[in-house]
């Protein structure tokens, strides 16, 4: 999701202890560490399956139900941590028919088993809980439930929780490093309403005269913040796309008053988008679960196989062009961007949200590929250059690790420019396509890290990109190309934070495009006519000295 504003910190409890982060001068609380650190009490078990089964009391904005945890012990264990926000009450934790003792500390929950569970053992427990979940003030930029109504006055309810935490509304191991292998999502709602969640609808059960349960099954690994519910008096229409892995089902759930607008907007955007994205990134990652667009009362979110859509059937980003070029007004931003996350974010997921540039940088870059498919390669480059107007260079793209904190919002715009520069430096579109598809093949359906992604890009491109990525990810400054003229020679060098920074650069001299390889020491080149660095495809500063 494109988060244009920083998330507002929500202080749920008094801070009892603090620790220094990797950001000098910044303090993080014990609660931050409990949420963001993959401690022994979390790494000791691998989540294999959830069954989330809850009832939604819309009138009282109240949820109640349970979540079954099926797990495999990765070491001998007798105590573990799961997560659930403190404003939600745990009624009991059942393990083989007996209630387990538990202890709560901030939003972390610790349970003790009656004996040692041996390594490689498959086991399970169920958490029963209830309460009034957090209501989002400004979704999706801050997390929680949205309770709204359609034009007929019927309830319209959704949830969004990226960054804020899936444990704000359901108990789980709330760390991105461990995606559950599969899960059932059972949502019970008032009769006359429909719930749309991730995966495939397995069944619909009439619980009593007042409530209906919708059972959705997710057959692929899914990260916690992607798990979703969407409740309304929806109108459903469907289509299909003949893709790389066969027939992909396209299911659309919209408010009844918007049916005709939805048909027009979705038909204009979805199939052309899949042609582009499958061409560049490989087959849609979740064919068994299909693809859904679901109208929501907030702007949008990349919920896996159940993309939330609230762009009001407008082109651009709420009718605006983030690039300032006019190119962004020719397509629906939320459909393209949020679906791009199916490859980068949902298929490839960072282990720690400090590495969220992997999600957002590649996904924003996917927008340029979509522009390129419609308008040509130069237009795609122009779009990428245009979004630089949103870069703040306020803090590094990488956040501090282990405290559930993202880096700068520049991860979108600056991240996309970094990836576009990588393509430019490789200077071979066939190889670049193979690299993007290879990323989704190599790291798909599992979690990864910045180091792994950079190593992959370097190995497959045949270029050591480590110093280039260090500069753009870990520092706020962008490299400065310094140059000076001495007779017919041009002297040039990089000024950068990273020692040995050595990014190759394309220049234009007369009608020719040439490559130079600046380093931190002065180098020289003899040119007959002109010296123009390629500042459209490279996000740099140029300074004559």
C-alpha positions in Angstrom: 0.0 0.0 0.0 1.2 3.5 -0.8 1.5 5.2 2.6 2.0 8.9 1.9 2.2 9.8 5.6 4.1 8.3 8.5 2.0 6.1 10.8 1.0 7.7 14.0 2.5 5.9 17.0 -0.2 4.4 19.2 1.0 4.1 22.8 -1.2 1.3 24.3 0.8 0.9 27.5 3.3 2.6 29.8 6.9 2.1 28.7 8.6 0.1 31.4 12.0 -0.3 29.7 13.8 1.0 26.7 16.7 0.0 24.5 18.8 1.7 21.8 18.0 1.0 18.2 20.3 1.1 15.2 19.2 4.7 14.6 21.4 6.9 16.8 19.4 8.8 19.3 16.3 6.8 18.9 14.8 4.8 21.7 12.5 1.8 21.3 10.3 0.3 24.0 10.1 -3.2 25.4 6.8 -3.5 23.5 8.5 -2.7 20.2 11.1 -5.4 20.8 8.5 -8.0 21.8 6.6 -7.3 18.6 9.6 -6.9 16.2 12.2 -9.4 17.5 12.3 -13.0 16.3 13.1 -14.2 19.8 13.7 -17.8 20.8 10.1 -18.0 22.0 8.9 -17.3 18.5 11.6 -19.0 16.3 11.1 -22.2 18.3 7.9 -23.0 16.4 6.9 -22.9 12.7 3.3 -22.1 11.9 1.8 -24.6 9.5 -2.0 -23.8 9.6 -4.5 -21.4 11.2 -8.2 -21.7 11.4 -9.5 -18.2 12.3 -13.1 -18.5 13.3 -14.8 -15.3 14.4 -18.3 -13.7 14.7 -18.7 -10.1 13.9 -21.3 -8.1 16.0 -21.5 -5.0 13.8 -23.9 -3.0 15.9 -21.6 -3.2 18.9 -18.3 -3.2 16.9 -17.4 -6.4 18.7 -15.7 -9.6 17.6 -15.5 -13.0 19.3 -14.2 -16.4 18.4 -11.1 -18.4 18.2 -7.9 -19.2 16.2 -6.4 -22.7 15.9 -2.6 -22.8 15.8 -1.1 -25.9 14.1 2.7 -25.8 14.4 5.9 -27.7 14.1 8.5 -27.4 16.8 11.9 -26.3 15.4 13.6 -27.1 18.7 12.6 -28.7 22.0 10.3 -26.2 23.7 7.9 -25.8 26.6 7.0 -22.1 26.3 6.2 -19.9 23.3 5.0 -16.4 22.5 2.1 -15.4 20.3 0.6 -11.9 19.8 -2.8 -10.3 20.5 -3.4 -6.6 21.3 -4.0 -5.9 25.0 -7.5 -4.4 24.4 -8.8 -7.8 23.3 -9.6 -10.4 26.0 -8.2 -13.9 26.0 -10.9 -16.1 27.4 -8.9 -19.3 27.4 -6.1 -21.2 25.6 -6.9 -24.9 25.0 -4.3 -27.6 24.5 -5.5 -31.2 24.1 -8.6 -30.4 26.0 -7.0 -28.6 28.9 -6.6 -24.9 29.6 -3.1 -23.6 29.5 -1.7 -20.9 31.8 -0.7 -17.7 30.0 0.9 -14.4 30.8 0.5 -11.1 28.9 3.1 -8.4 28.5 2.0 -5.5 26.4 0.6 -7.1 23.2 2.6 -10.3 23.6 1.2 -13.5 25.1 3.3 -16.3 26.6 1.9 -19.8 27.1 3.5 -22.7 29.0 2.9 -26.3 27.9 2.6 -29.1 30.5 5.7 -30.8 29.2 8.4 -30.5 26.7 7.4 -30.6 23.0 10.2 -32.3 21.1 11.9 -30.9 18.0 10.0 -31.8 14.8 6.8 -32.6 16.7 3.6 -31.4 15.1 1.2 -30.0 17.7 -1.6 -27.5 18.1 -3.5 -25.2 20.5 -6.6 -22.9 20.2 -6.9 -19.4 21.5 -10.5 -18.1 22.3 -10.8 -14.4 22.5 -13.2 -11.4 22.2 -13.5 -7.7 22.4 -13.8 -4.4 20.6 -10.9 -4.1 18.1 -9.2 -0.8 17.3 -11.1 1.4 15.0 -9.0 3.0 12.3 -9.1 6.8 12.3 -7.5 7.2 8.9 -7.4 3.9 7.1 -5.4 2.4 5.5 -2.6 4.7 6.8 -3.4 3.7 10.4 -4.6 0.3 11.2 -7.9 -1.2 12.4 -11.5 -1.8 11.5 -13.6 0.5 9.4 -17.3 0.4 10.1 -19.2 2.2 7.4 -22.5 2.1 5.5 -23.4 2.0 1.8 -25.9 4.4 0.3 -28.8 2.1 1.3 -27.7 2.4 4.9 -26.5 -1.2 5.1 -23.3 -2.1 7.0 -20.0 -2.0 5.1 -17.1 -3.3 7.2 -13.4 -3.8 6.4 -10.1 -4.2 8.2 -6.6 -3.0 7.3 -3.5 -3.5 9.5 -0.2 -3.4 7.6 2.4 -2.1 10.0 -0.1 -1.7 12.8 -0.3 -5.5 13.2 -2.6 -8.4 12.4 -2.6 -9.1 16.2 -4.8 -5.9 16.5 -7.7 -8.1 15.6 -6.7 -11.8 15.7 -4.2 -13.9 17.7 -1.2 -15.1 15.7 2.5 -15.2 15.5 2.8 -11.6 14.4 6.1 -11.5 12.7 6.7 -11.4 8.9 9.4 -14.0 8.9 6.9 -16.9 9.5 4.1 -17.1 6.9 1.5 -19.7 7.7 1.4 -22.4 5.0 -2.4 -22.4 4.6 -5.4 -21.3 6.6 -9.2 -21.3 6.9 -10.9 -18.0 7.5 -14.4 -18.4 8.9 -16.3 -15.1 9.4 -19.8 -15.1 10.8 -21.9 -12.0 9.8 -25.5 -10.9 10.1 -27.9 -12.5 7.6 -28.2 -10.6 4.4 -24.6 -9.6 4.3 -21.6 -11.3 2.7 -18.0 -11.7 3.9 -15.2 -11.8 1.3 -11.8 -12.9 2.6 -8.7 -14.4 1.1 -8.6 -17.6 -1.0 -11.5 -19.6 -2.2 -15.0 -19.7 -0.8 -15.4 -23.3 0.5 -18.9 -23.1 2.0 -21.6 -20.8 3.3 -23.5 -21.9 6.5 -26.7 -20.6 8.0 -25.8 -20.5 11.7 -29.3 -19.4 12.9 -32.0 -17.1 11.8 -29.7 -14.1 12.3 -26.2 -15.1 11.2 -24.4 -16.7 8.3 -20.8 -18.1 8.2 -18.5 -17.8 5.2 -15.6 -20.2 5.1 -12.7 -19.2 2.9 -9.6 -21.4 2.4 -6.2 -20.0 1.6 -4.0 -22.7 -0.1 -0.7 -20.7 -0.3 1.6 -19.2 2.4 0.2 -15.8 3.5 1.7 -13.1 5.6 -0.4 -12.0 8.6 -1.3 -8.4 7.5 -2.7 -9.8 4.3 -5.5 -11.7 6.1 -8.7 -9.8 5.6 -12.4 -9.6 6.0 -14.8 -7.5 4.0 -18.5 -7.4 4.8 -21.2 -5.7 2.9 -24.3 -6.4 0.7 -22.0 -7.1 -2.2 -22.8 -7.6 -5.8 -20.6 -10.2 -7.4 -19.5 -10.5 -11.0 -16.8 -12.6 -12.6 -14.4 -13.0 -15.5 -11.3 -15.0 -16.3 -7.8 -14.4 -17.8 -5.9 -16.9 -20.0 -2.6 -16.6 -18.2 0.7 -18.4 -18.1 -0.6 -21.1 -15.7 -4.0 -21.5 -17.4 -7.3 -20.0 -16.6 -7.2 -17.5 -13.8 -10.5 -16.7 -12.2 -11.2 -13.0 -11.7 -13.9 -12.2 -9.1 -15.2 -8.8 -8.3 -17.2 -7.8 -5.3 -18.7 -4.2 -5.3 -21.5 -2.2 -3.8 -24.6 -2.6 -5.8 -24.9 1.1 -6.7 -21.4 0.9 -8.3 -21.9 -2.2 -10.4 -21.8 -0.6 -13.8 -18.9 1.7 -13.0 -17.0 -1.3 -11.6 -17.5 -3.3 -14.8 -16.2 -0.5 -16.9 -13.2 0.3 -14.7 -12.1 -3.3 -13.9 -12.5 -4.5 -17.5 -10.3 -1.6 -18.7 -7.5 -2.2 -16.3 -7.3 -5.8 -15.0 -6.5 -8.0 -18.1 -4.0 -5.5 -19.6 -2.3 -5.4 -16.3 -2.0 -9.1 -16.0 -0.5 -9.3 -19.4 2.2 -6.9 -18.4 2.9 -8.3 -15.0 3.0 -11.9 -16.0 5.3 -11.0 -18.9 7.8 -9.3 -16.6 7.4 -11.1 -13.3 6.2 -14.6 -14.2 2.9 -16.3 -13.6 0.5 -14.8 -11.1 1.6 -16.5 -7.8 -1.8 -17.6 -6.5 -3.7 -19.4 -9.3 -5.4 -21.9 -7.1 -6.9 -19.1 -4.9 -7.8 -16.9 -7.9 -7.8 -13.1 -8.0 -10.4 -10.8 -6.4 -11.0 -7.1 -6.3 -13.2 -6.0 -3.4 -14.7 -2.6 -2.9 -13.8 -1.2 0.5 -14.6 2.0 2.4 -10.9 2.9 2.4 -8.4 3.6 -0.4 -6.9 0.1 -0.9 -4.5 -2.6 0.3 -2.7 -5.6 -1.2 -4.5 -8.3 0.6 -3.4 -11.6 -1.0 -5.9 -12.8 -3.6 -8.4 -10.3 -2.2 -7.2 -6.9 -3.2 -9.0 -4.1 -1.4 -10.1 -1.3 -3.8 -11.4 2.1 -2.8 -10.2 4.5 -5.6 -13.8 5.4 -6.5 -13.4 4.2 -10.1 -11.1 7.0 -10.9 -7.9 7.0 -12.9 -4.7 8.1 -11.1 -4.2 8.1 -7.4 -7.6 9.4 -6.2 -7.7 11.4 -9.5 -4.2 12.7 -9.2 -0.9 11.8 -11.0 1.9 11.1 -8.5 4.5 11.6 -11.3 3.3 15.0 -12.5 3.8 13.9 -16.0 0.2 13.2 -17.0 1.0 9.5 -17.6 -0.4 8.5 -14.2 -3.9 9.7 -15.2 -4.4 7.1 -17.9 -4.9 4.1 -15.6 -6.3 3.2 -12.1 -3.5 3.5 -9.7 -4.9 1.4 -6.9 -5.7 -1.6 -9.2 -2.2 -1.5 -10.7 -0.2 -0.8 -7.6 -2.0 -3.1 -5.2 -2.0 -6.0 -7.7 1.7 -5.5 -8.3 2.1 -6.4 -4.6 0.8 -9.9 -5.4 4.4 -10.5 -6.7 6.3 -8.1 -4.5 5.0 -8.2 -0.9 2.7 -11.2 -1.1 4.7 -13.7 -3.1 8.1 -12.2 -2.1 7.9 -11.0 1.6 10.6 -9.4 3.7 11.4 -11.1 7.0 11.5 -7.8 8.8 9.5 -4.7 8.0 12.7 -2.8 8.1 13.2 -4.3 4.6 9.8 -3.1 3.3 11.6 -1.3 0.4 11.6 -4.8 -1.2 7.8 -4.7 -1.3 7.2 -1.0 -2.1 10.2 -0.2 -4.4 9.6 -3.1 -6.8 5.8 -2.5 -6.7 6.1 1.2 -7.6 8.6 0.2 -10.3 5.9 -2.1 -11.7 3.8 1.0 -12.4 6.5 2.2 -14.8 6.5 -1.1 -16.6 2.7 -0.7 -17.0 3.2 2.8 -18.4 5.9 1.4 -20.7 3.6 -1.2 -22.0 1.1 1.5 -23.0 3.2 4.4 -24.0 6.7 3.0 -24.7 10.0 2.7 -22.9 10.8 6.4 -22.8 7.5 7.1 -21.2 8.2 4.5 -18.5 11.5 6.2 -17.7 9.7 9.6 -17.7 7.2 8.3 -15.2 10.0 7.0 -12.9 11.8 10.4 -13.1 8.6 12.2 -12.4 7.9 10.4 -9.1 11.2 11.8 -7.7 9.3 15.0 -6.8 7.9 13.0 -3.9 11.3 12.0 -2.5 12.1 13.6 0.9 15.6 12.1 1.6 14.7 12.4 5.3 16.0 9.1 6.6 17.3 5.8 5.2 15.1 3.4 3.3 16.1 0.6 5.6 14.5 0.8 9.1 16.0 -0.5 12.3 15.7 -4.2 12.7 13.9 -6.1 15.4 11.6 -3.3 16.6 8.8 -3.5 14.0 9.7 -0.2 12.3 9.8 0.7 8.7 12.3 2.9 7.0 11.5 6.2 5.2 8.5 6.5 3.0 11.1 7.1 0.2 11.1 3.3 0.0 8.4 3.9 -2.7 9.8 6.6 -4.9 13.5 6.3 -4.2 13.2 2.5 -4.2 11.6 2.5 -7.6 14.3 4.8 -9.0 17.0 2.5 -7.6 15.4 -0.5 -9.3 15.0 1.4 -12.6 18.7 2.4 -12.4 19.6 -1.3 -11.9 17.8 -2.1 -15.2 19.6 0.8 -16.9 23.0 -0.4 -15.7 22.3 -4.0 -16.8 21.5 -2.5 -20.2 19.9 -5.8 -21.4 16.1 -6.0 -21.2 16.0 -9.7 -21.9 18.4 -10.3 -19.0 16.4 -7.9 -16.8 13.2 -9.8 -17.5 14.9 -13.0 -16.6 16.1 -11.5 -13.3 12.6 -10.2 -12.3 11.0 -13.5 -13.1 13.9 -15.3 -11.4 13.3 -13.2 -8.2 9.7 -14.4 -8.0 10.8 -18.0 -8.7 13.7 -18.0 -6.3 12.1 -16.1 -3.4 8.4 -16.7 -4.1 6.1 -18.1 -1.4 8.7 -17.5 1.3 10.4 -14.6 3.2 13.7 -12.9 2.4 16.0 -10.1 3.3 17.8 -7.1 1.7 21.1 -9.0 1.7 19.6 -11.9 -0.2 17.9 -9.7 -2.8 21.1 -7.6 -3.5 23.2 -10.8 -3.7 20.7 -12.2 -6.3 20.7 -9.1 -8.4 24.5 -8.9 -8.3 25.0 -12.6 -9.2 22.5 -12.6 -12.0 23.5 -9.3 -13.5 27.3 -10.1 -13.3 27.7 -6.7 -11.5 28.6 -6.0 -7.9 25.7 -3.8 -6.9 26.4 -3.9 -3.1 28.0 -0.5 -2.8 25.3 1.1 -5.0 22.5 -0.4 -2.9 24.2 0.5 0.3 24.3 4.2 -0.7 20.6 4.4 -1.7 19.3 2.2 1.0 21.4 3.2 4.0 22.0 6.9 3.5 19.8 9.9 2.8 22.3 11.6 0.4 22.3 10.7 -3.2 25.6 10.5 -5.1 27.1 13.6 -6.6 28.9 13.4 -9.9 31.6 16.0 -9.9 33.3 17.0 -13.1 35.6 19.6 -14.6 37.0 20.4 -18.0 40.7 20.5 -18.7 41.2 21.3 -22.4 39.5 18.5 -24.4 39.4 16.2 -21.4 36.6 15.8 -18.9 37.6 14.8 -15.4 35.0 13.1 -13.2 34.4 11.3 -9.9 31.7 10.3 -7.4 31.1 12.0 -4.0 29.2 9.5 -1.9 28.9 8.2 1.7 29.9 4.6 0.8 33.6 4.0 0.5 34.6 2.9 -3.0 31.2 3.9 -4.5 31.6 2.9 -8.1 28.3 3.1 -10.0 28.7 3.1 -13.8 26.9 6.0 -15.6 25.6 6.5 -19.0 26.4 9.8 -20.7 25.6 11.5 -24.0 28.3 13.1 -26.1 27.0 14.5 -29.3 24.6 11.9 -30.7 26.4 9.0 -29.0 25.5 7.3 -25.7 28.6 6.2 -23.8 29.3 4.5 -20.5 31.8 5.8 -17.9 32.8 4.2 -14.6 33.4 7.0 -12.1 35.0 6.1 -8.7 36.0 8.2 -5.7 39.2 9.3 -7.4 39.4 11.5 -10.5 39.2 9.7 -13.8 39.3 11.3 -17.3 37.8 10.9 -20.7 38.5 12.7 -24.0 35.3 13.8 -25.8 34.9 15.6 -29.0 31.5 17.1 -28.3 29.7 17.6 -25.0 29.2 15.8 -21.7 25.6 15.2 -20.6 25.0 12.7 -17.8 21.8 10.6 -18.1 19.9 12.2 -15.2 16.5 10.8 -16.4 17.5 7.2 -15.9 19.9 7.9 -12.9 18.8 9.6 -9.7 21.9 11.6 -9.0 23.2 15.1 -8.6 25.7 16.6 -11.1 28.1 19.4 -10.0 30.7 21.2 -12.1 33.7 22.1 -10.0 
